[in-house]
């Protein structure tokens, strides 16, 4: 099975940088996903890491350490529209099951 | 491309009623999944499919059935609705194994069982 932990809530200031951590314990692992979900909406794909290291996509970056069972999502130059929940999810070995953490609710303040 | 389409968007059921939540995708995705999302509990996998005719159970399958007769459609059936099944249900799909673009989600069905 999979066990995924991430903080429940975080608060940051507009223009700042915030890092959202995720730890996972899995019986099989084939990659780590990050999704963004605004209140009342569907999750939308942000990033995917399968190898160790940092993946950068504009203001968003995601890091993975497979040996430590650890990932983080880094959001730079925060904007008010970044206020949302951020979901960490691990893919199993067969690539057919995605297991989600409880999500981190990020509030961006002026 | 409409993406992943879920119907209905909202539904109220009485305890004991049955219903089918519809999910269709037009992206020729092989993999499809159903999740439920409850406050503070994240998304939990109900059932999934890796292709037409192939389905399997996820983390919380009890009280739900699925079938996959075509690549496009993956309906979720509630056999006898219970208040514990009040939740937001998301259908999701992806191209296949190893695709790094992840699952695409439908807009969700908000179900209340009274």
Interface residues (C-beta under 8 A of the other chain):
Chain A: X8 X30 X31 X33 X35 X41 X42 X43 X44 X45 X48 X50 X87 X89 X94 X95 X96 X97 X98 X99 X100 X101 X102 X103
Chain B: X31 X33 X35 X40 X41 X42 X43 X44 X45 X48 X50 X56 X58 X59 X90 X92 X96 X97 X98 X100 X101 X102 X103 X104 X105 X106 X107 X108
